[in-house]
Amino acid sequence: MGGVSERRLSQTLKALERDGVVDRKLVRSIPSHVEYSLTPTGEVVVDSLGELLSTIIEFSPRFAAARPRYDEKQTQAQENPER
């Protein structure tokens, strides 16, 4: 997996397994390997994250439009500090 070290991936998968988000299954074959699958809880989490991502994408133009307004307020506050 590009960009993620084996150690970090292993730590993350163990944490997700501990939290009940994924199930781990050792497949005894030659060579043996491990398969991960979502638990019912994991499926709910993934669905919820998908909804959150959709909302973020939907509102991203509003976020972008808010930034210049905020920056302008900050500039004005620095130029005219209230005492």
Secondary structure, 3 states (H helix, E strand, C coil): CCCCCHHHHHHHHHHHHHCCCEEEEEECCCCCEEEEEECHHHHHHHHHHHHHHHHHHHHHHHHHHHHHHHHHHHHHHHHCCCC
